[in-house]
Amino acid sequence: MSGHLVERIGEALQSAHRILLATHLRPDGDAIGSLVGLGLALLEGGKSVQMVLDDGLPAQFQHLRGAEQIRRNIEGRFDLAVALDCSDRSRLGRFGQEIEEWDLNIDHHVTNSSYARINLIEVEAVATAEIVATNLERWGFQISKSVADALLLGILTDTIGFRTHNMRPDVLRLAAKLMDAGGDLPNLYARYLYQKPFEAVKMWGSGLSRLRRKNGLVWTVLTNQDRSSAGYPGKDDADMINLLSAIEDAQISVVFVEQPNGKVKVSWRAVPGLDVSQIAVHFGGGGHPAAAGAELSGDLQELYEAVLEKTYLHLEANQKDS
């Protein structure tokens, strides 16, 4: 089935002349890597390409070659609309509403709602960038150095440096192939996984001061005031969730991030055998069994209590089953 879909996607990309690519709000490395990697490959293959993001390019990805071409608005016509690394239309922001029919949906989230005409959803893939990198040459496009860098970024960040539980030997072989094409693994690793802005680490201090745990559940909160005091420009947790998930004996980690628009972003991480994607779906979000998220509207304290209760009950039930 997947092979047939891959073939249909290749035909669609080859026959299109003006291609629109989009990914989800508050994009991570896989979203940006998939968007830029496919976008540059299509451009180098002679296609007219628009890469769009409703909320624009995050500052941490501004050094990635090709990312400067990402725009916040659609300009002109297109004959093929492609969504990347996005589990449902709402996460595309206003583009999810403005575009009635998406032609291609390429993703690896188990919660993907298959909202396009052709849906290639490979949940065993460690990243959407893996799907693109694996199939790009089959689709008739080349992997240049810039394309390799972008796709390697996606794989690196979604596996947190090749260390998530869903890593497979062939992913390492694919990463080596991208390095052979010019992908700069040491530089990408340092810039996007190891190095952190001073402001991000300062904001972590506020979150760490509120760190709590209960029988395998670890959590904290980052407020708008924390972000302002630290001078952190982003609206995310600056990867603090990965810091919490490294805590010994933490089975589920949760970070609550207050947003300027009155909403609260919630991120979950879990050890193998626990599925936090179902908790996220309950709150209108989605993701993977080991990593999921949701954005909620309402009072921080009330949401905080409701999410923790649901998460703890899920953890308790699964601990009993184990």
N, C-alpha and C positions, 0 to 999 in steps of 0.2 A: 504493500500500500504506500509506504513512504517513498519507495523508488519511483512509483508512478507520479506522486506529488512533486518530487524533485524534478522530474522530466517536464511536467506541466509548468513549473515555475521558470525553468530555463527557457522554455518556449515563449512564455509571457514576457520575460525580460528582454529576450532577443528581438521580439516583434515590436516592442514599445519604442517610441522615440523620445518622449518627454516623461520622465519618471519622477514621482514624488515619493520621498522617504520620510517617515516620521517615527518617533519613539515616545516613551512615556514621560510624564511630568517628573520633576526632580530626578533627572537621569543619573544612573550610576555608570561605572566604567564599561559594563557590558552593553548598556543602551548606547552610549556614545561610540564605543568601539565598533559595534555592529553597524550603526548608522554611517559612520565615517568610512569604515572598511568597505562596505558594499557601495556606498556613494562614490568613493574614489575609483573603485574598480569599474563601475559603470561609466564614469566620466572618461577614464582612460580607454574604455572600450568604444568611445564615440557617442555615448548617449548624452542627452540633455537632462540634468539632474537637479532637483531641489531637495535639500535636506532641511527639515523644519522641526522646531521645538517650540511648543507653546510658551514655555517660560525661559527660553533662551539657553545659551551655553554656560554651564557652571564655570567659575573661575579656575578650578583646579584642572580643567581639561584644555585650557587655552593654548598650551604648548604643543598639543597634538597636531601634527601636520594634517591639514584638511578640515579640522574642526572650525577654522575661521570662516568656512563657507556655510555654516549652519545659520539659518535665519529664523525669525519669530513669526513671519507671515508668508503665506503662499502668494507667489507672484506669477500671474499668467496661467496658461492652460497646462494640463498634463493628461496623459492617456493611460497611466498606470499608477495606482496608489498602493504603497507598500508600508505596512506597519511592522516594526521590529521590536522584539523583546517586550511586548505589551500585552498583558493578559486580557484586557477588555477595552472597549471603545472609550469608556469614561476616562481612562488613564491617559488617553491621547489629548486631553484637555479640549479646547474648543474645536480642534480638528476632528475629533471623534463625532461631533455634532454637525459640523459644516460639510463633511464628506459623507454622503448617504451610503455609498458602497465602497468598501475597501477590497481591492483585488487580491492582494497577497497578505498573509499574516504568518510571519516566521517567528517562532518563539519556543521556549523550553519550560514555561511555567505550567505546572500540573493543573492550575486553576483557570487556564485559558478558556474563554467562552466560544472560540471558533467563529468569530464574527465576520470573517472575510469570505470572498468567493472561493479562494483556495487557501487552506489552512495547513501549514507544515508545523506541527507541534511535536517536538521530540523531547519528552520529559526526562529521558535518560541523559541528554546532553548537559554538560556542566555549565554551558553558557550559550546564548544565542549566537555569539561570535564563533563558537565551535561549529554550529550548523552552517553558518555562512562560509567559514574557512574550508570546511570539508567539501562543500558543493560548488564553490565559486568557479573552479576550472571546469567542472561538469556543465555549468551554465554557460560556458564559453568566454569567461573573463579571466584575466591574469592577476597574479598576486605580486604587486610591486613592493618596494621597501615600505612605502607609506601605508599601503593596504595591510601589509604584514604587521606593522607597528600597531595599527588600530585594532586588528583582530586579536593580536597577542594581548593587548591591553584588556579587551573584553574577557578573555579566558583567564588571565592573571587575576583580575579583580574579583570575578565571580567565584573563583576557587580559593581566594585569599592566599595566593601564592602557591597553588597546587596542593593545598592541604585540606580541602573539604572531603567529607566521607564518600562523595560520589565520584571522586577521581578514578580514572581508568588508565591503563598503560597506553592506549592509543591516543589519549589526549596529550601525553608527554611527547609521543611521536609527532603529533600534529604541531605542537609548539616548536619542536626541532625543525620541522619543515618551514614554519614561519620564520625561524631564525635563519635558516638557509636562504630564505628570500630577502633577508636584510633586517628582520625584526630585531630591535635592540633590547633584549631581555634584561640585562643589568640596569640600564637606564630606566626602563619602564617600571621595573620592580622598585627601584629607589624612589622614583618620583611619585608613584601612585600607591605604593603599599608601605614603604618604610618612612619616608619623610613626611612630616606633618607641619602645617603652619603654626607659629607660636600661638596665635589667637585660638586655634583649635585645641591645643593642649591646655591652654589657660581655661577654656570653657569646660574641658573635661574635669578640671579641678572642682568646679561647682557641682557637676554630676556625681563625682566620686564622694563628695562630702555628704550626699544624700543616699548613698548606696545602701540597699537593704537586701536581706535574704530570708527565705523561709522554706525549709525542707526541699532543697534542690531548685527553688525559684529565686532568681536574682534580678533586681530591678533598680532603676533610678529615673530621675526626671531632669530635663533641661528646659529652662524657662526663657521667655523673651528677654528678661532682665539679664540672665546669664550670658546670652548671645551679645547683648548690647555692652555689658561690662567688659567682656573679653575682646570686643571689637571683631568678632567672627562674622564674615559677610554672608555666609550661607544660611539656609533654612533647615539643614539636616543636622544629624548628630555628630558629624565629623568622624564617622566610623567608630564611635564609642561603643556601639553594640558589639563589635568584634572584640573590643577590649574586655567587655563583660563576659562574653562567651568563652574567654580563655581562663576564667576563674575555675579553679579546681572544684569539682563536685557540683558545678552549676549545670543542671539538666535543661532548664529553659531560662533564657535571659531576655529581659524586656527593657526598652528605653522609650520613654515618653518625651516627645519634643513639642513644646508649645509653639504654635505658628503665629505670625503677625496678623493673619486674617481671622483669628479667633478659633481656628481649628487645632487639633492635636494629632501629630504624626506618631504612630506607634510602630516599633520594630521588634520582631521576635527572632530569636535564634534558639535552636534545639539540638540536642545530641541525637545521633542515629537511633531510630526506633520510636521517636516521638514526632508527631505531625502537627506543627504549629500553623500550617496553611489553613487548616479547618477552623482554628480560632480566628484567624484573620478574615476568612470568608464570613464568619458569623457577624463580624463588625464591618462588613462591606469592602474588605480588602482582598488580598490574595497572595500568592507566592509559591514557595516550595515547602516540602515537609520540614526541612531544616532551617529555612529562612523565609520569613514572610513579613508583610506590613499592611497597614491600613491608615487612612486619614479620617478622623472622626470630628463631628461638629458638636460643640457643647462645652460645658464647664470642665476645666482640667481636673479638678478634684473628683467630680462625679464620674467622669470617664475613667480616671485612674482606678477608682475603686471597682467599677464594673469590669474593666479589662483584667485586673488582677484576680478578681473572683473567678471569672471564666477560665483564665489561664491556670490558676491553681487547681480548680476542679478537674480540668483536663489532665494535668500532671498527676494528680492524686489517683484518678481513675486508671490511667495507664501504668502507674507504678503498681497498682493492685493487680493489674492483668499480667504484669511481667513476672 
